[in-house]
Structure formats: structure tokens, C-alpha cells
Amino acid sequence: MVAEYENAPNGEKSAIQRREGLYPSHIIEWTRARDAGRLGGEPAEPGTPAKRTKKSAEQIELENSAGRTRN
């Protein structure tokens, strides 16, 4: 996403943000993480807990329906 944003012409950058539902702070945060070498899902420093990822509504629905079929 960061590479697509950086390679887009100036008039297209905001269109990418709207299409993906992103704020400028997302791009800034991801760019800094990439530049620091932390985009691989690894914690920033040893012993630092990794952030939990948010589940999509579809993932939650699948888990809920799987739980209902087991009961």
C-alpha cells in the first residue's frame, strides 16, 4: 500500500486514501514502520508485545457460525 501511494501522482494519492478508507496518519505510520524494518509483523524491540490485528466482520461471522455448528 505504501509503495502504491508513493508511486501515485499527487492528484491520485487522496483517491487511494478514499478508496481504501485510510487517513494520512496510516500512511505515515506504515512508512515509518517500513523504513525502520518493522513491517514483517515483528515487535519493534525484543520483549515488546506485537499489536493484535483487528478481525474483519467476515472472520468473526465465520467463527461464530463454526461455533454454532459444533454445539
Backbone atoms as SQL, in Angstrom:
CREATE TABLE atoms (id INTEGER PRIMARY KEY, chain TEXT, resi INTEGER, resn TEXT, atom TEXT, x REAL, y REAL, z REAL);
INSERT INTO atoms VALUES
  (1, 'A', 1, 'MET', 'N', 0.824, -1.180, 0.000),
  (2, 'A', 1, 'MET', 'CA', 0.000, 0.000, 0.000),
  (3, 'A', 1, 'MET', 'C', 0.869, 1.244, 0.000),
  (4, 'A', 2, 'VAL', 'N', 1.931, 1.240, 0.817),
  (5, 'A', 2, 'VAL', 'CA', 2.814, 2.400, 0.892),
  (6, 'A', 2, 'VAL', 'C', 3.471, 2.634, -0.459),
  (7, 'A', 3, 'ALA', 'N', 3.912, 1.574, -1.110),
  (8, 'A', 3, 'ALA', 'CA', 4.568, 1.718, -2.410),
  (9, 'A', 3, 'ALA', 'C', 3.592, 2.262, -3.447),
  (10, 'A', 4, 'GLU', 'N', 2.356, 1.771, -3.441),
  (11, 'A', 4, 'GLU', 'CA', 1.354, 2.269, -4.382),
  (12, 'A', 4, 'GLU', 'C', 1.109, 3.756, -4.150),
  (13, 'A', 5, 'TYR', 'N', 0.991, 4.141, -2.888),
  (14, 'A', 5, 'TYR', 'CA', 0.745, 5.537, -2.531),
  (15, 'A', 5, 'TYR', 'C', 1.918, 6.415, -2.967),
  (16, 'A', 6, 'GLU', 'N', 3.139, 5.971, -2.686),
  (17, 'A', 6, 'GLU', 'CA', 4.315, 6.765, -3.029),
  (18, 'A', 6, 'GLU', 'C', 4.510, 6.890, -4.537),
  (19, 'A', 7, 'ASN', 'N', 4.131, 5.871, -5.293),
  (20, 'A', 7, 'ASN', 'CA', 4.304, 5.896, -6.743),
  (21, 'A', 7, 'ASN', 'C', 3.188, 6.613, -7.477),
  (22, 'A', 8, 'ALA', 'N', 2.107, 6.943, -6.783),
  (23, 'A', 8, 'ALA', 'CA', 0.970, 7.613, -7.418),
  (24, 'A', 8, 'ALA', 'C', 1.282, 9.088, -7.632),
  (25, 'A', 9, 'PRO', 'N', 0.776, 9.651, -8.743),
  (26, 'A', 9, 'PRO', 'CA', 0.921, 11.096, -8.941),
  (27, 'A', 9, 'PRO', 'C', 0.174, 11.839, -7.831),
  (28, 'A', 10, 'ASN', 'N', 0.563, 13.087, -7.589),
  (29, 'A', 10, 'ASN', 'CA', -0.023, 13.846, -6.476),
  (30, 'A', 10, 'ASN', 'C', -1.540, 13.867, -6.491),
  (31, 'A', 11, 'GLY', 'N', -2.183, 14.016, -7.606),
  (32, 'A', 11, 'GLY', 'CA', -3.636, 14.066, -7.656),
  (33, 'A', 11, 'GLY', 'C', -4.311, 12.739, -7.339),
  (34, 'A', 12, 'GLU', 'N', -3.577, 11.662, -7.433),
  (35, 'A', 12, 'GLU', 'CA', -4.142, 10.331, -7.209),
  (36, 'A', 12, 'GLU', 'C', -3.981, 9.840, -5.771),
  (37, 'A', 13, 'LYS', 'N', -3.115, 10.460, -4.996),
  (38, 'A', 13, 'LYS', 'CA', -2.844, 9.978, -3.644),
  (39, 'A', 13, 'LYS', 'C', -4.082, 10.032, -2.758),
  (40, 'A', 14, 'SER', 'N', -4.814, 11.122, -2.825),
  (41, 'A', 14, 'SER', 'CA', -6.022, 11.213, -1.996),
  (42, 'A', 14, 'SER', 'C', -7.090, 10.235, -2.487),
  (43, 'A', 15, 'ALA', 'N', -7.107, 9.945, -3.783),
  (44, 'A', 15, 'ALA', 'CA', -8.060, 8.969, -4.312),
  (45, 'A', 15, 'ALA', 'C', -7.771, 7.583, -3.740),
  (46, 'A', 16, 'ILE', 'N', -6.506, 7.243, -3.584),
  (47, 'A', 16, 'ILE', 'CA', -6.127, 5.959, -2.988),
  (48, 'A', 16, 'ILE', 'C', -6.589, 5.909, -1.535),
  (49, 'A', 17, 'GLN', 'N', -6.378, 7.006, -0.819),
  (50, 'A', 17, 'GLN', 'CA', -6.808, 7.042, 0.580),
  (51, 'A', 17, 'GLN', 'C', -8.318, 6.867, 0.695),
  (52, 'A', 18, 'ARG', 'N', -9.075, 7.529, -0.148),
  (53, 'A', 18, 'ARG', 'CA', -10.534, 7.395, -0.099),
  (54, 'A', 18, 'ARG', 'C', -10.963, 5.982, -0.462),
  (55, 'A', 19, 'ARG', 'N', -10.363, 5.425, -1.509),
  (56, 'A', 19, 'ARG', 'CA', -10.725, 4.086, -1.960),
  (57, 'A', 19, 'ARG', 'C', -10.483, 3.048, -0.868),
  (58, 'A', 20, 'GLU', 'N', -9.380, 3.185, -0.149),
  (59, 'A', 20, 'GLU', 'CA', -9.007, 2.209, 0.868),
  (60, 'A', 20, 'GLU', 'C', -9.515, 2.573, 2.260),
  (61, 'A', 21, 'GLY', 'N', -10.116, 3.749, 2.402),
  (62, 'A', 21, 'GLY', 'CA', -10.621, 4.175, 3.702),
  (63, 'A', 21, 'GLY', 'C', -9.510, 4.499, 4.690),
  (64, 'A', 22, 'LEU', 'N', -8.444, 5.117, 4.205),
  (65, 'A', 22, 'LEU', 'CA', -7.280, 5.410, 5.038),
  (66, 'A', 22, 'LEU', 'C', -7.183, 6.893, 5.368),
  (67, 'A', 23, 'TYR', 'N', -6.548, 7.177, 6.470),
  (68, 'A', 23, 'TYR', 'CA', -6.207, 8.537, 6.852),
  (69, 'A', 23, 'TYR', 'C', -4.728, 8.750, 6.557),
  (70, 'A', 24, 'PRO', 'N', -4.306, 10.001, 6.398),
  (71, 'A', 24, 'PRO', 'CA', -2.874, 10.252, 6.166),
  (72, 'A', 24, 'PRO', 'C', -1.995, 9.662, 7.268),
  (73, 'A', 25, 'SER', 'N', -2.505, 9.617, 8.494),
  (74, 'A', 25, 'SER', 'CA', -1.718, 9.068, 9.596),
  (75, 'A', 25, 'SER', 'C', -1.388, 7.589, 9.384),
  (76, 'A', 26, 'HIS', 'N', -2.289, 6.846, 8.704),
  (77, 'A', 26, 'HIS', 'CA', -1.996, 5.438, 8.400),
  (78, 'A', 26, 'HIS', 'C', -0.767, 5.342, 7.505),
  (79, 'A', 27, 'ILE', 'N', -0.752, 6.138, 6.457),
  (80, 'A', 27, 'ILE', 'CA', 0.371, 6.111, 5.506),
  (81, 'A', 27, 'ILE', 'C', 1.664, 6.487, 6.219),
  (82, 'A', 28, 'ILE', 'N', 1.607, 7.528, 7.047),
  (83, 'A', 28, 'ILE', 'CA', 2.800, 7.974, 7.773),
  (84, 'A', 28, 'ILE', 'C', 3.305, 6.868, 8.695),
  (85, 'A', 29, 'GLU', 'N', 2.388, 6.255, 9.439),
  (86, 'A', 29, 'GLU', 'CA', 2.769, 5.197, 10.371),
  (87, 'A', 29, 'GLU', 'C', 3.390, 4.004, 9.632),
  (88, 'A', 30, 'TRP', 'N', 2.759, 3.590, 8.542),
  (89, 'A', 30, 'TRP', 'CA', 3.271, 2.446, 7.785),
  (90, 'A', 30, 'TRP', 'C', 4.592, 2.760, 7.115),
  (91, 'A', 31, 'THR', 'N', 4.763, 3.994, 6.649),
  (92, 'A', 31, 'THR', 'CA', 6.027, 4.388, 6.023),
  (93, 'A', 31, 'THR', 'C', 7.148, 4.351, 7.056),
  (94, 'A', 32, 'ARG', 'N', 6.891, 4.889, 8.232),
  (95, 'A', 32, 'ARG', 'CA', 7.899, 4.867, 9.300),
  (96, 'A', 32, 'ARG', 'C', 8.227, 3.436, 9.709),
  (97, 'A', 33, 'ALA', 'N', 7.215, 2.582, 9.809),
  (98, 'A', 33, 'ALA', 'CA', 7.450, 1.191, 10.168),
  (99, 'A', 33, 'ALA', 'C', 8.278, 0.488, 9.097),
  (100, 'A', 34, 'ARG', 'N', 7.954, 0.750, 7.839),
  (101, 'A', 34, 'ARG', 'CA', 8.721, 0.144, 6.746),
  (102, 'A', 34, 'ARG', 'C', 10.169, 0.602, 6.785),
  (103, 'A', 35, 'ASP', 'N', 10.374, 1.898, 6.977),
  (104, 'A', 35, 'ASP', 'CA', 11.732, 2.438, 6.997),
  (105, 'A', 35, 'ASP', 'C', 12.538, 1.918, 8.179),
  (106, 'A', 36, 'ALA', 'N', 11.848, 1.598, 9.266),
  (107, 'A', 36, 'ALA', 'CA', 12.524, 1.056, 10.445),
  (108, 'A', 36, 'ALA', 'C', 12.674, -0.462, 10.362),
  (109, 'A', 37, 'GLY', 'N', 12.117, -1.075, 9.300),
  (110, 'A', 37, 'GLY', 'CA', 12.227, -2.516, 9.121),
  (111, 'A', 37, 'GLY', 'C', 11.261, -3.303, 9.975),
  (112, 'A', 38, 'ARG', 'N', 10.123, -2.711, 10.332),
  (113, 'A', 38, 'ARG', 'CA', 9.175, -3.378, 11.218),
  (114, 'A', 38, 'ARG', 'C', 7.879, -3.772, 10.534),
  (115, 'A', 39, 'LEU', 'N', 7.843, -3.911, 9.249),
  (116, 'A', 39, 'LEU', 'CA', 6.595, -4.272, 8.582),
  (117, 'A', 39, 'LEU', 'C', 6.394, -5.768, 8.462),
  (118, 'A', 40, 'GLY', 'N', 7.299, -6.565, 8.944),
  (119, 'A', 40, 'GLY', 'CA', 7.179, -8.007, 8.842),
  (120, 'A', 40, 'GLY', 'C', 6.331, -8.628, 9.930),
  (121, 'A', 41, 'GLY', 'N', 5.690, -7.817, 10.749),
  (122, 'A', 41, 'GLY', 'CA', 4.863, -8.344, 11.815),
  (123, 'A', 41, 'GLY', 'C', 5.640, -8.619, 13.093),
  (124, 'A', 42, 'GLU', 'N', 6.906, -8.274, 13.117),
  (125, 'A', 42, 'GLU', 'CA', 7.739, -8.481, 14.296),
  (126, 'A', 42, 'GLU', 'C', 7.558, -7.314, 15.256),
  (127, 'A', 43, 'PRO', 'N', 7.683, -7.549, 16.551),
  (128, 'A', 43, 'PRO', 'CA', 7.644, -6.453, 17.514),
  (129, 'A', 43, 'PRO', 'C', 8.802, -5.492, 17.283),
  (130, 'A', 44, 'ALA', 'N', 8.633, -4.250, 17.690),
  (131, 'A', 44, 'ALA', 'CA', 9.650, -3.227, 17.475),
  (132, 'A', 44, 'ALA', 'C', 10.947, -3.578, 18.201),
  (133, 'A', 45, 'GLU', 'N', 10.844, -4.064, 19.432),
  (134, 'A', 45, 'GLU', 'CA', 12.018, -4.432, 20.206),
  (135, 'A', 45, 'GLU', 'C', 11.739, -5.782, 20.870),
  (136, 'A', 46, 'PRO', 'N', 12.782, -6.526, 21.184),
  (137, 'A', 46, 'PRO', 'CA', 12.556, -7.789, 21.883),
  (138, 'A', 46, 'PRO', 'C', 11.810, -7.537, 23.198),
  (139, 'A', 47, 'GLY', 'N', 10.838, -8.378, 23.465),
  (140, 'A', 47, 'GLY', 'CA', 10.053, -8.234, 24.678),
  (141, 'A', 47, 'GLY', 'C', 8.845, -7.333, 24.533),
  (142, 'A', 48, 'THR', 'N', 8.744, -6.603, 23.423),
  (143, 'A', 48, 'THR', 'CA', 7.586, -5.742, 23.188),
  (144, 'A', 48, 'THR', 'C', 6.493, -6.584, 22.557),
  (145, 'A', 49, 'PRO', 'N', 5.309, -6.617, 23.159),
  (146, 'A', 49, 'PRO', 'CA', 4.243, -7.436, 22.568),
  (147, 'A', 49, 'PRO', 'C', 3.796, -6.875, 21.225),
  (148, 'A', 50, 'ALA', 'N', 3.519, -7.759, 20.302),
  (149, 'A', 50, 'ALA', 'CA', 3.022, -7.341, 18.988),
  (150, 'A', 50, 'ALA', 'C', 1.582, -6.885, 19.134),
  (151, 'A', 51, 'LYS', 'N', 1.180, -5.929, 18.302),
  (152, 'A', 51, 'LYS', 'CA', -0.203, -5.464, 18.333),
  (153, 'A', 51, 'LYS', 'C', -1.119, -6.545, 17.792),
  (154, 'A', 52, 'ARG', 'N', -2.277, -6.667, 18.414),
  (155, 'A', 52, 'ARG', 'CA', -3.262, -7.618, 17.917),
  (156, 'A', 52, 'ARG', 'C', -3.927, -7.026, 16.698),
  (157, 'A', 53, 'THR', 'N', -4.136, -7.856, 15.700),
  (158, 'A', 53, 'THR', 'CA', -4.799, -7.370, 14.499),
  (159, 'A', 53, 'THR', 'C', -6.301, -7.439, 14.691),
  (160, 'A', 54, 'LYS', 'N', -6.985, -6.503, 14.083),
  (161, 'A', 54, 'LYS', 'CA', -8.438, -6.496, 14.166),
  (162, 'A', 54, 'LYS', 'C', -8.996, -7.544, 13.220),
  (163, 'A', 55, 'LYS', 'N', -10.024, -8.225, 13.670),
  (164, 'A', 55, 'LYS', 'CA', -10.671, -9.218, 12.826),
  (165, 'A', 55, 'LYS', 'C', -11.731, -8.529, 11.979),
  (166, 'A', 56, 'SER', 'N', -11.860, -8.993, 10.770),
  (167, 'A', 56, 'SER', 'CA', -12.906, -8.446, 9.911),
  (168, 'A', 56, 'SER', 'C', -14.253, -9.021, 10.342),
  (169, 'A', 57, 'ALA', 'N', -15.302, -8.355, 9.942),
  (170, 'A', 57, 'ALA', 'CA', -16.647, -8.826, 10.265),
  (171, 'A', 57, 'ALA', 'C', -16.868, -10.225, 9.690),
  (172, 'A', 58, 'GLU', 'N', -16.300, -10.478, 8.527),
  (173, 'A', 58, 'GLU', 'CA', -16.450, -11.794, 7.894),
  (174, 'A', 58, 'GLU', 'C', -15.762, -12.879, 8.730),
  (175, 'A', 59, 'GLN', 'N', -14.566, -12.595, 9.266),
  (176, 'A', 59, 'GLN', 'CA', -13.867, -13.563, 10.089),
  (177, 'A', 59, 'GLN', 'C', -14.662, -13.878, 11.356),
  (178, 'A', 60, 'ILE', 'N', -15.204, -12.840, 11.972),
  (179, 'A', 60, 'ILE', 'CA', -15.977, -13.034, 13.191),
  (180, 'A', 60, 'ILE', 'C', -17.226, -13.865, 12.906),
  (181, 'A', 61, 'GLU', 'N', -17.905, -13.563, 11.809),
  (182, 'A', 61, 'GLU', 'CA', -19.111, -14.302, 11.440),
  (183, 'A', 61, 'GLU', 'C', -18.784, -15.773, 11.181),
  (184, 'A', 62, 'LEU', 'N', -17.678, -16.038, 10.505),
  (185, 'A', 62, 'LEU', 'CA', -17.277, -17.426, 10.245),
  (186, 'A', 62, 'LEU', 'C', -16.983, -18.163, 11.549),
  (187, 'A', 63, 'GLU', 'N', -16.294, -17.501, 12.475),
  (188, 'A', 63, 'GLU', 'CA', -16.001, -18.134, 13.754),
  (189, 'A', 63, 'GLU', 'C', -17.277, -18.390, 14.545),
  (190, 'A', 64, 'ASN', 'N', -18.196, -17.425, 14.511),
  (191, 'A', 64, 'ASN', 'CA', -19.454, -17.593, 15.231),
  (192, 'A', 64, 'ASN', 'C', -20.285, -18.731, 14.645),
  (193, 'A', 65, 'SER', 'N', -20.348, -18.796, 13.313),
  (194, 'A', 65, 'SER', 'CA', -21.139, -19.855, 12.701),
  (195, 'A', 65, 'SER', 'C', -20.491, -21.211, 12.919),
  (196, 'A', 66, 'ALA', 'N', -19.178, -21.276, 12.950),
  (197, 'A', 66, 'ALA', 'CA', -18.486, -22.534, 13.218),
  (198, 'A', 66, 'ALA', 'C', -18.768, -22.990, 14.638),
  (199, 'A', 67, 'GLY', 'N', -18.834, -22.049, 15.575),
  (200, 'A', 67, 'GLY', 'CA', -19.140, -22.382, 16.959),
  (201, 'A', 67, 'GLY', 'C', -20.558, -22.885, 17.138),
  (202, 'A', 68, 'ARG', 'N', -21.490, -22.339, 16.355),
  (203, 'A', 68, 'ARG', 'CA', -22.884, -22.768, 16.450),
  (204, 'A', 68, 'ARG', 'C', -23.078, -24.175, 15.910),
  (205, 'A', 69, 'THR', 'N', -22.325, -24.536, 14.881),
  (206, 'A', 69, 'THR', 'CA', -22.485, -25.867, 14.301),
  (207, 'A', 69, 'THR', 'C', -21.886, -26.937, 15.200),
  (208, 'A', 70, 'ARG', 'N', -20.915, -26.574, 16.048),
  (209, 'A', 70, 'ARG', 'CA', -20.298, -27.542, 16.949),
  (210, 'A', 70, 'ARG', 'C', -21.179, -27.827, 18.150),
  (211, 'A', 71, 'ASN', 'N', -22.007, -26.894, 18.533),
  (212, 'A', 71, 'ASN', 'CA', -22.831, -27.059, 19.749),
  (213, 'A', 71, 'ASN', 'C', -24.031, -27.899, 19.508);
